[in-house]
Amino acid sequence: MAILGMKSFKLCAMQKDRKAILERLQVIGAVETKLTEAGDGFERLDSKSEYTAFLANVDKVSRALEILQQASPRKKPMLAFLEGRREVPFSVVEEAAEKAPGLLDQANGVLKLKAEIDGAKNEILLNEAQESLLMGWLDLPEPEGYPGTKRAAAFIGSLSGEHTADQIVSQLESHLDPEQAQSVYAQIVLARPEHTNFFLISLRRDAEAVEEALRQIGFSRPQATDGLTPVNRRESLRAQRKAMLQTIEENEKKLIALDSLRDDFERLQDYYSMRAEKYQVLEQLALSRHAFVLEGYVLEKDAQRLKDDLESNYTASLSIEDPDGEAPVALSNPSFSGALEGVLESYSMPGKGEFDPAVAMSVFYYFMFGLMFSDAGYGLIMAIACGFCLKKFKNMEESWRKSLTMFFWCGVSTVFWGVMFSSYFGDAINVITYTFFGKEMGIPPLWFLPMENPMKLLIFCLGIGLAHLTLGYVLNGVKKIRQGAVIDAVWDALLPITVIYPLIVILTGSDMFLGLAGFKNDIPPLVTQVCLAVSGASMVFVVLTAGRESKSWFKRLLKGVYGLYNILAGWLSDVLSYSRLLALGLATGVIASIMNQLGAMGGKSVFGVLLFIVVFAAGQALNFGINVLGAYVHSNRLEYVEFFGKFYEGGGRRFKPFGVHTKYIKIEEGKF
């Protein structure tokens, strides 16, 4: 439960060592850099163009890798994403730098081959579309653009709808002189309900009149400019398509032959990623002719080692001091609570003057997750699967390790509550023994069956909520005491507790509580009077102090009354929020039991066994997926809203060191 100490640093070094120092800092991964003020005699390097160029190269190589994967797929194990990055010496990066120009040309070659393949495929689609348009003109002996002879004009085209030759001539006669109409001859090439393709001839002298008449009845010409007949054009299109298919086949073979470059491309992509990050840092330097200055943050535990490392290997001076303003935040927790750092960060990192709440939240997080999931079968699957992955994949990325560790402990908690409530895939043991063996058997709960006594579970869940919220107020008091505001800790953290807890003690001795919980405490009258006095006095203090920042007594009083209302209503609404523990816990068991009953409908037969297996597997998998998501979401919700709302402000940002943030490789020498 610790926020690691952070120091700010200022590095002054010679220009001749700049490249080596930046590479060393990147490999070590121990410092976060920031923009350094450029004083007199110093300037800042504009490296945006280089940074953009490296990112473009990263994109090119990444796309080349995707293309090679499509051309020659490599099957990876199902859990290959947990294997982590390959650990290599820095010499591999240096080798990638030497090969970079040639490899980039080859990556561009891969992209060019892919572009040619895509272009050919698009041309094939266009080619096929053109051929489909020719199908209606194959009986035409002349090109579609045939103009006719010296004495006769030819008109080749289409009309919408289905027509005969006589009908076309008849439509034209209404737009032509009788003498002009006599010289018109039409021949149908293809007639369909959608359109009619035809060939029409008239005397050359009447060509203009006939063309105008055709235009008036909706005549349209086909697009054809190559002078080929439809049959010849179809053959030409097929020849072109064959050539394009051959081009695609040849390029695909070339891509398959380039598959051996994939490992080189992976190292090249990571090399360009490292260069891009380095050029981001270059923009933050203050440069003079012979020296440069770099500022940033380093963990306190690493500061002296960093100073010794740089000053002993380079002409450099590193000054270390306490940071001014908001410094980045780095957390250090044992595995049990450290697994929840990702959950904490998704809300907000601790702000200035706050402490790391990971340990405090982890106990309740696992406790509540297990109570909501509450099935030993599901929990065992989760714990075994996560434990296996953690044991097998030692090199997995830290984010995955934390997530799997979190769900491992969630699984352990789920097993615990499943045993307490006798839930093993719902009532699967009872249903199986009764349906297929004729005698119902089961494992009795270590505590009780929630379905038989839901009110008992509800009271327990509300009690968990009460403890969780109380811890939040206590942590609020601790935070204020650490900040030197002891009086504020009393007013804002202690009073809400002393208002509510005496009332709870009185409630547990009431008949109403007896009706809800089935039991009540025997509270002596003296204890009741003391509780009322403590709670009443606390309420008075709340009214007097909740608005203490106001100068007007009237405003103080109004804010005090409102503060008391917030405490009473807040406790009630927040505690009731923990009833979701009951709701989700019951839902898991009820849905699982329903699936078991559905599967058992086939009875004691071969068909019944097969039906049960299918329904059990599908139903339990669906129930597992739905309720593990529900338990995760609502555990987060109770931590974020109810618990953090009592003491935690956040607002910090995570420490993001300058380092080797690559996809495929990591550097072995990443240490001092």
N, C-alpha and C positions, 0 to 999 in steps of 0.2 A: 504494500500500500504506500507507494512512494512516487513523487514527481522528482525526476532526476534533476540535480543542480545544473544550471545552464550558465555559461560564461560567454561574453562577447570577446572577439579577438580582432586585432589589426595586424596584418602581415605586410611587412616591407621587404622587398627582395629585388634582385637585379633582373633586368630584362633578359639577359642571356639564360637565366634559369626558369623563365616563365613557363615554357612548355613542359619541362620536367616536373616543376612544382605542381602545376595544374593536373598533370597526369597522376602524380603521386596522391594528391588530395582526392581525385576521383576514385582511384583504386582503394584508398583507405576508407572512404565513405563516412567520414567523421565530422564534417563541417557543413553547415548551411550558410551559403553566401548571401550577401545583400548588397545593394547599390552603394558604392563607395563615393563619397563626396570628392570631387576633383578640385583641389586647391590651386594656388598659383603655380604655374609651371607644369601642371598635370592636365591631361585631357582624357576623353573617353573614346574607346574604339567603337566604331559602328560596324557591327558584324551581323546585321540582320540579313543581308544578302547571302552570306555564307551559311547562316543558320537555316534559312529557307531552302537553300540548295541541298543541304544535308538531309533535311526532312523530305524533300522531293526524292532524293536517292533512296531513303528508307522506304518510301511508298513504292518506288519502282521495283526494288528488290523484293518487297513483300508481295507485290502482284506477280512477279516472276515465279516466286515460290508457290503461290496459289495455282498458277498455270501448270507448273510441273506436277503438282499434286493431282490436278484434274487429268493430266495426260497419262500419268503413271502413278495411280493411287498407292500409297503405303498404308497398309492396315496397322493401326496402333492398338495396343491393349486397351481395354475399356477404361482402366484407371491410369492411362498414360499421363494425363494432366497432373497427376500427383507426384510424378517422378522428379519434377523440378528441373532447373537448368543444369546443363553440364558444367562442371567445374574445370577450368582450363588455366594454364599459366598465362601471364601477360604476354609472353612471346607469341601466343596465338593471335592476339590483337595486332601485334606488330607485323606479323606475317600477313594478316588480312589487309593492313594498311598498304603493304608493298604490292599486293595483288589487286587492290581495289580498282584501279583504272581498267585493267583487263577484264575483271569480273563484272564491272558495271557495263562494259561493252557487251559482254555475253548476256547479261540481264536484259539490256536493251534489245539484243537479238531475239531473246525469248518473247519479249513483248511484241516485236515486229512480226514474228511467226504467228503469234496469237491474233494479231490484228489482221494478218492476211487470211487466216482461217475464218475469222468473224466476217471479214469483207466478202470472202467467197461464199459463205453461207447466206449472207444477205443477197448477193447476186443470184444465188440459186433460187431463193424465194421469188425474186423479181422475174427471173427467167421462167419459172413455173407459172407465175401469174400471166406473163406474156403468152405462153403456150396455151393456157386455158382460154385466152381471148381469141386465139386462132381457130379454135375448134369449130366455130361457126362459119369459117371462111374456107375450109379445106377443099370444098367443091368448086371454088373460084379458080378458073384457069389462068387468070392474069393477076399481077400485083394489085393490091388494094388501091394504090395510087395511079393505076393505069388511066391515061387521059383520053384514050381513043386514037382514031386515025385522022388523016387530013380532012376527010369528008364527014366523019362521024365522031361525035363526042360521047365519051363513056362516063357514067356516073355510078360509083360503087359506094354503097352506104347502107344505113339502117333506118327503120321507122319503129317507133314503139308500138307494141301490140302485134297481133298475128294478122297477116294480110296475104291475099293471093296477088298474082301479077295483074290480073284484070282489075282488081280493086285499086291497086296503086295507079294504074293508067287512068282509071275512072276519076280518081281524086285529082289527078293532074289536069284532066280535060277542063275542069271548071276554072282553071287558072291560065289556060292557053287558048290561042286561036284554034279553030277547027283544023286549019292547015298544019299548024305546028303540032297539034295532038296526033295527027295521022302518022307522023314520022317517029313517034315514041314507041319503043319496045322494051318490055321489062321481063326479067327472068329471076325467079326466086332461087337464092343460094341456100337459105335456111329460114324456116318459119317456126316460131315458137310463140307461146302466149305472151312472153315478155317483150319480144322484139322480132323483127323480120329483117334479115339481110338479103339484099337483092342487087342485081346488075341491070343498069338501064342504059339504053342507047337512043340517041336522037341525032338529027342532022346537025353538022357543025354550025350552020347558020342560025339554028334555033337554040344554041347552047345556053346563051344568057337567059332567055325566057324560060327554058326548062329548069335551069338551076334556081331561078327565082321562085318558080312554082314548087320545086322540091323543098326549098327553104320554108315556104309557107305551110307545107303539110308536115313539117317537123323532121326533115331529112338531116342526118348527121353522117359525116365521113369517118371511117376508121383511121387511126394513126399508123401510118406506114411510110417510111422514107427510104428504105434500103433497096427498093426496086425488085424484091424477090416475091415469088408467088407464095401463098400461105404454106403450101406443102414444103417448098424449099426453105422457107423461114423456120418452119418447125424443125427441119433437119439441122439447120444452123444452130438453133437454140439448144437442141439436144447435144450437139457437138460441144458447144460452149459449156453446157452443164457437166458434161463428162470431163472436160479439161479442168473445171473448177473442183470437181470431186477428187480428181487426181492431185490437184494442188493441196487440198485439205489433207488427203492421205499422206502425201509426202511430208507436209509440215508437221503432222502429228507424229510421224516416225522420227523426225528431227527432234521434236520435243522429248520424246521417249529416250532418245540417245543422249540428251542433255541432262537426264535425271541424276547423273553422277555429280553434277555441280550443286546439288541441293545443300549439302553440308557447307560448301564454300559460301553459298548465298546466305545461309543462316548466319554464319560468322560475319559476312559482309554487312548484313542488315544491322546486326548488333554494333558493329564498328561505326557505322554511320549514325546510329542512335547515340553512341557515346560522344562522337564528334559534335553532334547537334547540341547535346547538353553542355559540352565544354564551351561552345561558342555562346551559349546563353550566359555562362559565367564570365566570359571575356568582356561582355558588354558592361559588367558591373565593376570592372577594374578601373582604377585611376592610373594613367600611364604618363611617364615622363620619358625623356630620351634614353635614360640608362636604368630606370627603376620602375617598379609598379607597386601599387598598394591594393590590398584586398581586405575587406571587412566581412564579419559574419558571426556565427554562433557555433560553439562547440560544447559538448557535455563536459561538465566540471571534472568528471573522472578521467576524461581523455585529454584534457587541456595540457597538462605538463608533458605527457608522452608526445603529443603533437609538437609542442615547442621543442623538445629535445630532438625529435626526428628531423624537423625541418632545419633547425639551426646547425645541426651536426653534419648535414648532408649538402646544404646549399649556403650561399652567401645571403642570409636572410635573418630578419629579426621579427619575433612574434610576441606581441604584447597582449596580455590577458587581463580582463577586468570584469567587474559586475556589469550586467547589461542595463542599458537605459531603456525605459519604456517597456512595451510588451515583447517578451522573448518567446520563442516557440517552446512547445511543451513536449517532453518525452517521459513516458511512463515505464516503471519497472515493477513487475508483479510476479509472484510465483505462478506456475502453470495453471493452477486451479482458478485463480481470479484473473490472471493475465489473458486467458482465453476470451474474456469478455471485453477486452480493450477495444475491439472492433465495434461492439455494440455501443460502448460508451462514446467512441469517436463519431459514430453515426448520429448521435445526439449533439454533442459538443465536447471538446477537450476542456479540462479545467482552466478557469480564468486566473488572473493575477490574484494572489492571496488565498486561493482555494487549495484543497487537497484532493488527492486521487480517491474517488469513491469506489474503485473497482472491487476491493475486498468486501466492503459493506454490501454492495449490490449483488455480488456473486452468490453469497449464501442464500439470500432470498430468491434470486433468479432461478437457480437450480431447484430450490425447494418448490417454488410455485410452478415451474415448468412441469416437473414430475407430477405434481398434484393435478394439474390440468390434463396431462396425457394419461397418467395413472393406469397403465396396463403393463404387466410384467412381461408379456410376450413382445409387445412393441418395444419396450425399453431394452429388452435383451438383444433384439435385432439391432437397434440403434447403437448400443454400447459395443457389441461384438464387431459390427461393421466398422465403426470409427476406430476402435482399438486395433483392429487388424490393419487398417490403413496407416495408423500412426506407427505401428510396429514395423510394417513392411517398407514404407517409403520414408527413409531417413532424410532424404534430400529435398523434400517438398518445400514449397514456398511458405514463408512464415504466416502469411494470411490464411492459407489453407490449414496449416498446423493449428492455428488458434481456433478456426471454425470447427475443425474436427474434434479438438479437445473439448470445446464448449459442448458440442452435441454428445460427446462421450459421457460427460458428467450429467448432462440432461437425461441420457439413457439410464445411467445408474440411479438417478433420482426417480425416474419413471418405474424402474424395476422395484424399488423400495415401496413406492405407493401402490403398485400393482399387487405386491405380496400383502400389504396391509389391508387392502380391500378385496383380495381374492379375485383379481381380474387377470385372466390368462387368455388373451384373444377373446375378451368378453367371458362368456360362460361356455367356451368351447369344450372344456373337459367334461362338464356336466351333460352337454348336448350329445357329444360323441358317445359317451358311455351309455346313456339312456337309449339313443337311437339304434346303435349297432351292437350293443351288448345286453340290452334289456334291463340294466340296473344302473341307476344314476349314481355317479360318484363325483366327488369334487374335492378341492383343497379348501379347507375353511380359512376365513380371513384371520389375520393376526390381530385385527382391530374390530372392524364391523363392515357390513355390506351397505354401501351408500344408498342403494335403491330401497333398502328396508328402513333406513333412518336418515333421510335427506336433511332434516332439521339439525341433526347432530353435526353433520358435515358442514352445514351452513354456518352454525355458530363457530365451528373450528376455523372456517375460512375467514370469517369476520375477525376472529381473534388474531389470525395471521396478519390481516390488514392493520389491526390496531398496533401490533408489535412493529410492523414495517414503518408505519407513519411515525410512531414514537421515536424510532431510530433516526428518522429524518429530522425531527425536531431536536434530538440530542446532537446530531451532527451540525445542525444550524448553530446551536449554542457553542459547540467546540470551535466552529469557524469564527464566530464573533469574538470569543475569548482570545483566540490566536491573533486576531486583528486588533486586540486591545480594547474591544467594546464590551466589557464585562456586564455593564448595566443593560445594554441592548440584549445580551444573551439571556438575562433574567426575564426581561419584558417580552421578548419575541420567541423564546424557545421554552423557558420554564413555565410561564403562565398558561399557554395553551394546554400543557400537560396537566397542570394542577386544576384547571377548570374542568377538564373532562374526566380524569381518572376517578375522582371522588364520586361523580355521578354514575360511573360504570359500576363502582363497588356497590352503590345503593341499588342500581338496576339488577345486579345479580341476586339480590335478596328479595326481589319483588315477585308477586304472583304472575305478572306478565312474563317474566323470564322463565318461570316454572312452566308456563304453558308452551313457550317456544322451545326451551332446551330440555324439558323433562326433569329438571332439578333446579334447586336454588340454594343459595348460601344463607345460613342463619347469621344475620347481621345484628349484633347487639344494638340497642337504641343509642348508646353512647357513641358507637362507631358511626352510626348514621348521622348523628348530630355533628360530630367532628367533620365528617365528609361534607355535609352541607355548609358548614362554616368555612372550610378550606376552599370549596368551589365558589361560594358566594364572595369571599374575600378576593379570590383570584379574578372573578368577574369585575369587581369594583376596580381593581388595579388595571385590568385591561381597558376599561372605559376611561380611566384617568391617564393611561400612558400610550394607548394606540395612536393617538394624534399628537404626540409630544413635539413633533417638528413644527406645529403651527403656533403662532404667537397669540392668537385669539383664543380665549378660554371657551368661547361658544363653538368655534370650529374644532377645538380639541375634543369637546364633549361629543359633538356629532360624529367625528371620526372615531372616537372611542366606542360609541354605541355600534357604529358600523363594523369596527374591528371585532367586537364581541359577537356580532351576528355572523361574521365570516368564520370565526373560530367554531361556533356551534354548528352552523350549516356546513362548513368545510369538513369537520370531523365526520358528520353524518354521511354526507355524499361520498367522501373519499373511502370511508370504511365500507359503505354499501357497494362500492366499485369492486371490492374483492369477492363479491358474490359470483363474479364470473369464474372464479376458481371452481365453485360448485357446478355451475352450468356446463363448463367445458369438460370437467371430470365426469359428470354423469353422461354427457353426450358421447364421449368415447366408448364407455361401457355399453350404453343402450344401443348404439349403432352396431357395434360388434356383435351383440347378442341377437339383434334382428337378422344380421347376415347369417349367423349360425342357424337360426330357426328356419330361414329360407332354404339354406342348404340341406337341412334335415327333412325337407318335405318329400324327398324321394323315398324315404323309408329304408328298411333294412334289405337292400338288394344291390346287385351289381350296378344297376342304373343309379340307385340312391347314393352309393359310394362315389361314383363318378360325378354326380351332380353336386354332392357335398364338397368334393375337392375343388371343382371349378368355381362354385359360388364362394366357398371359403377363401380361396386364393384371391379372386377378383375383389370380393367385398372387403376383406381385411386390408388389402393393398389400398383400396380407395379410402377406407376409414383412416388408415395410417397417414396417408398423404394429407387429407383434409385436417385432421386433428393435430398433426405435428406442426402444420402451418399455423393453426389457431393458437396452439400453446406458445409458439415463438412470438407471434404478433402480440398476444395479450400479456405475455411476460414483459416484453419491451414496453408496452403501454403502461403497465402498473409501475415500472421503474421510472419511465420518463415523466409521466404526468403526476401520479400520486406521490412517489418517493422523492424524485428530484425537485418537485415543486416546493418542498419544505426547506431545502437548504442549498440547492445547487443552481448556480447561475451559468457556468460555462463561459463560452466566448473565446477560449484559447484556440490556438492553431497547432497542429502537429509539427514536430521537428522533422523537416524533410532535407536530409543531407545530400549534398552534391556527391553523386556516386555512379555506379555502373548499373543503370536501370535498363536492363536488356531483356530480351525475350527468350534467347536460347542458351546463352553462356553466362557464367559468372567467373570472376577472376579469383584465383587461388590466393594471391598475395594481398587480399583485402584486409590486412592487419598491420599494426605497427611493427 
